[in-house]
Amino acid sequence: MKIILLSGGSGKRLWPLSNDIRSKQFLKLLKNEDGESESMVQRVYRQIRQTGIETDLVIATGKNQEDSIHSHLGDLIDIVLEPERRDTFPAIALASSYLYFEKNMDRDEAVIVLPVDPYAELAYFETIKSLQELIESDKAKIGLMGIKPTYPSAKYGYILTDKDTGLVKGFQEKPSEELAKSLIDDGAMWNGGVFAFKAGYIMDILKNYISFNSFEEVEEQYSVLPKISFDYEVIEKETSISMVEYTGIWKDLGTWNTLTEVMENMAIGKVVMSDSCDNTHVINELDIPVTVLGAKDMVIAASPDGILISDKHESSYLKEYVDGLSKRPMYEESGWGESKVLDYTDNEDGSSTLTKSISIKAGEWLQYQQHAVRDEIWTIIDGVGDIVIDDHVRNVRRGDVAYITKGQKHSIRAVTNMRLIEVQIGSEIVAEDVKELTWAWK
């Protein structure tokens, strides 16, 4: 058995903490068994290993999440990067080909695919073993995990089964609550997006679109694959589908009202709450205090991307209100540290100025790079490190300033934990104005 974790999405329903780079699975709002903060992706990975599943595991994701995954799970985790965003069918096909060619999978070995962010108990991951047994016993070509519904929800898809054969006979996407109740009465289960198949099965399907003999050849032809979900392209066309049932705790923590149900702390960050507050959660990532008095059934979240003040039930409808907001992520997390946008200004002369606070972990460094249309000023606020500008290295510490003009190659390495203020000034301040270069630190 091999496992593919799907990591995607921007998590706009958890704005302002989530953005296009820091999706919901990277928010450290949960607690592990030792009471330490952990993210959804850390929780799922920990639970898989706690279940005793020590098989090869790969995360399929886009380039914008690579640094965050390494930051949360370490540098040794296997990641397959989509060359471009093309939905779940090509992403799963690419990750499967990686496992097949690079991890030497047998054609009859089971591949288990699951989301990176479900909230469930350990029995959920024990059920994955049942999926493996189902597929490798040849009882069906595709195995699904059906989650026993706890109420008639209109938010989830449903798996419909034949009571006589036990095989899956169809699906119902997000029905009305009335129809959902009828489906549950007939034995329908929630579709949690967990499924399994043999490695040879997906490789044979992939051959319908491209010719290949290696993972690299699949990767090179990625843009040829249809931009469609795995559900529509494979599962709904297959007739040999069976299901295993999971009856334990399961939640989709995709909205603030569901996420706050499992958060242990009512307040995170610089927060003062009065005793008159009731069923209210406050998360503050800013350096300024947030004071809340008498709030009931509310979620309040503040980050560099914005501030949310919402009734918990109404927070389910957040996405439509934030779709049109700025696309520039104001907070970014990486394997080397984190950065926060402090200010952005359009100047009278047509130039723009962007100010960032950047924290770099000891022993880490920023990518050696140069810019075509902007200058940068680095002011060291704390820590000790080395700066390289046009291949010249010098030591810097608190109070030092470095001026980097457009075209100059530059990087910084932290000897101790460092914090610096970066001011970008140019005719354009865009993420594309970065040419990555190579520098070997000694």
N, C-alpha and C positions, 0 to 999 in steps of 0.2 A: 504494500500500500504506500502511496505517496499522497501528499496533501498540497492543494493550491489554495491560498488565501487571497481573496479578491479585495484590493484596497483602492477605492476610488471615491468620487464625489467631493463636493465642496462643503456639504453640511450647512447650507444656508439657513436651515431651520434652527440652527444653534448659533446664529449670529448674535452678538458681535465677536464671540470667542473663536468661531470657526471662519475660515476664509478659503480661497482657492489653493493655498499652500498648506495651511494647518486645518485639515478636515476634522470632523467630529471624533474620529478614532484616535486622534492625538491629544485630546483634551484630558489632562490629569485631574479628573474630578471624582474618581472612584477611589476606594481603599482596598489594599490587599489584606491578607490574613494577619500581617504584622502592623496594620494600621497606617501603612505608608501610602502616599498618593500614587495612583497608577492610571494609565490611559486604557481605553478599550482594547487597543491592539496589544498592549502588555498583558492585560488580563486574559485575553483569548490564547495568546501564546503560552502563558504560564499554565493555564488550565489544560491545554493539549498535552504538555509535558507531564503535568501532575497525573493525568490519566494513564501514563505509562506508554504513550505513543512516542516512540523515538525515531520514527521514520524521517526520510527526507521531506522537507517542507520548503515551499517557495512562495514568495509573495508577488503577485502580478499587479503592477501599478504603473503610473506615469512618472516621467522624469521629475515633475514638481513635488513628488512625495518621497523621493529616494532618500534625501538627507534626513527627513523626519523619521522614516522607518529605521534608519541606522542609529539615529539618536535614541530611539526608544528600545530597540532590540539588539543593538550592537552591530559591529562591522562584519560579523561572521554570518549573519542571516542572508540566505539566498534571495535575490531579487531579480525578477525578469521585467525589464522596462519595455513598455509599448513604444515603438518608434513614433507613433501618433495615436491619438484617441480614436478608437474604432468600435467601441461597445464590447460586450462581454464575450461574444463568440470568438472573435479573433484573439482577444486577450487570453482566453482559456486555451485556445488552440496553440498559441505561442508558448505559454507556460507548460503545456503538456508535451510539446516537442522538446522543450528544454529538459524535462524530466526523462523523456524517452531516450534522447541522444546523449545528454551530458551526465545523467545519473543511471544510465544503463538499465532502464525499465524493461521488464519482460512484457510482451504483448498482452498476456493474460493477467497482468497485475492491475489492481484497482487504483484509480485516481479519485480522490475525494475533493470536492470543491465546496468551499463555504465562505461566507462573508467574514471580514476581519473584525466586525464590531457587534456580534450578538451578545446580549446579556443573558447568561444561562448558568445553571449549576453543572457540576462535573458529570452528571448523568447524561447530559447533552452530548458530551464528547465520548462517553462510553457507547452511545448510540451510533457514533461514526464507525465503530468496530463492527456493528451489525450491518451497516451498509457495505463494508468490505466483504463480509461473509456472503451477503446477498449477491453481489456482483460476481465474485469469484466462484460461486456455486452455479452460475449460468441460469439462474431463475429468471433473469431479465437483463436487457441490455443497458438499461438505465435504472438506477435506484434513487429514490427521493426520501428525504426525511420529512414526514408530516408532523406538525406540532399540534397537539390537542388544544383546541380553542378554549379560552376561559370566558369569552363573551362574544356576541355577534358583532364583530368589528367590520366596518366598511373600509378600513385602511389597508387590509392585507388581501393577498390572493389566496384562493382555496384549491386544494387537491381533492378531486372527486374519484372515488374508488368503486369498483364493482363488488357488491357484497358476496356474490357467488364465487368469483375467481380470485378476489383480493388484488387484482391488477388495477392500475390507474386507468380510468376511462376518460378523464378530461380535467379541465381547469376552469376556474371562474375568477376573473380579475376584479378586485375591489367592488363587490356587490353592495347593494343597499343593505341596511341593517336588517330589514324584514327578510330579504332573500338570504342573507347570511344566516339568520336563525333557522330557516328552512333547510339550508345546506348542512348545518351542524347537526340538525335532527336526523339527517340522512347519513351521518357519519363522515362528513367532509372535514378535512384538517387544514390548518394554516400552512401555507407554503413559505418556509423560512429561507429558501434559496440555497439549500444544501442538497447536493446530488453527487452521484458516483457513476463511473463507467470504466471499462477496461482501456488500457493505453492503446491497444490495437484498434479499438472502436473509433476513437477520435482521430488517430492517424489515418485511418481509411477514409473518414469523412473529409479530412484536410486534403487528401489527394484528389478530391473532386474539383479543387480550385487551383492548386499549384503542384508542380513537380519538385521534389526535394529529396535529399539524402543526408541532410545535417540540420542542426538547429540554426546555423548561420544562414542557410538557404531559405528557411522559413522566415527568419527575421528580415532578410533582404526583400522578400516578396510580401511583406506585411500589408502594404497599401493595396494589394490586389484582393485581399480577403474582404468579404461583404461586411459592411458596417451595420451590424444587427446583433441583437441579444442572443445568448445561447438558448434561452427559452424558446424564442420564435424560430431560430434556425435549426435547432436539433430536437429539443424535448417535445415540442408540439407536433413534430413530424414523425416521431417514433411511436410505435404501437406496443413495443415490449418494454413496459415500465412497471415497476413494482415500488412499494413504499414500506419503510419501517416507521414506527410511531415513537414519538418522544412526548412524554406526559408531564414533564417537570416544568420548572420555572423558565420562562423565556420572555424577553422583552426586546423590542426594537427601540433603542434609545435615540431616536431620530428627532425628537422634539423636546423642548425644555420641560414640558409637563411630565413626560415619561422619564427623562433623565433625572429630574429632581426627586422622583419617587425612590431612587436607589442611592442618592447622595447622603452620606452620613452627616456631613457638616451643613448647617443652615447658612453659615457665613464663611467665605474664603477671601483672604486678602485683608486690606485695611478697611474694615467694616465695623460700624457701631450700630447695634440694633436694640430698640427698646423692648421691654418685656411685653408690651402690648402688641407686638407683631405676632401673627399667627399664620402657620403654613406658608411662610415666605422664605425664599432662598436668595441670597445675595452673593455674587461672585465679582470681585473687583481685582483686575490685573493692573490698574493704574497706581501710580505712586501717591495719589491724593486720596484722602479718606472719603468714604461714602457713609452717610448717616441716614438710617431708616427708622421712622417712627410710625407705629400703628398700622403697618401694611398687612393686609390679609390676602392669602391665596395669590401671591404675586411672585414673579421672578424678576430680579434686577441684575443685570450683567453689564460690566464696564470693561472695555479693553481699548487699546489704541485704535481699533477699527470703528468704535462707536459705543453708544450706551443704549441698552434696552430696558424699558420699564413696561411690564406687561402683566395682565391677569394670566394665571397659569393656563387656563383653558384657551384663552385667546391666542396664546403663544404658538398654538398649532398652526395658525394662519400667517406666521411671520414671513415665510418665503416670498409671497407676492409683494410685500412691502420693501424688501431689501434687494430684490432683483436688479433694480435700477441704480443702486448705490455704486460708489467708486470701486473699480476693479483692482486698484492697487492694494495689495495686502499690507496692512500697517504693522503686522507682527509676523515674523518668520522665525522658525526653529530649524536648526541644522545640527549635523554631527559635531561641528566646531563650537557651537554656542547658539546665540539668538540675537535678533536685531529688532528694534522698535522705531517706527517713524515718529519723530517728535513734532515736526513742522514741515509744511510745504507751502511755498510762496511763489506766485508769479510776479516778477519784478517789472518796474516801469519801462526798463530798457528792452523788454522782450525775453530776457533770460528767466530761468527758474532756479529756486534754491530748495533743496531737500535736506533736512537735518535728521540724523539717525543716532540712536544710542545702540552701541554694539558691544556685546559681551562675548569674550573668547575664552574657552577652557584652557587650562595649562596644558602645554604640549601640542595644542592644535594651532591651525593657521588658516588664513583666508587664501582663496585661490589666487595664484599669480596671474595678473591680468593687466589690460590697458583699456582706455576709453578714447573714443574718437571725438566726442563733442562736449565733454564735461571735465572740469577740474574737481579735485577733492582736497579737503583739509581735514587731517586727523589730529585731534587733541586727546592725549592720553589722560584719562581721569584716574585710573588706578591700575596697579600691577606693573610688571616688568616684561619686556619682550624685545624682539628684533624686527626692524623694518628693512625691507629691501626695496630700493628704487633704482631702476635701470641697472640691475645686477650689483649695486653697491649696498652693503649691509651695515647698519649701525644699531646700537643698543638704545632703547628708549624706556622711559619710566614716567611716573606721574608728573604732569606739568609740561612734558615735551610736546612739540607741535611739528607735524610733517606736512609740507605743501607738495601736492602731486598735480602736475599740469597734464592736460590732455595729450595722449600719446605716450606718456611715461609708463613703463612697466612697474608694477608694485605689488607688494604683499606684506603681511605682518604675521609674526608667529608669537604666541604667548609663552613665556617661560613660566610665569605664574598666572593665575586667573587674571584676566585683564578686562578693563572697560574703557571704551573710547567713544568720543563724539565725532561722527563723520558728517561733514557738510559738503554736499554736492552742488556745484554751480555750473550751469551750462545752458546752451540754447535749447537743449532737450534733455529731460531727465527720464530716461526710459530703460527698462530692463535689458533691451536688446543691445544697448551700447556697452557691451562687455566682450572683449576678445580674450578667451582663456589661453594661458600660456603655461609652460612647464618651468618649475624651479626646484632644485634639489637642496633642501635645507641640510646643513652639516651640523 
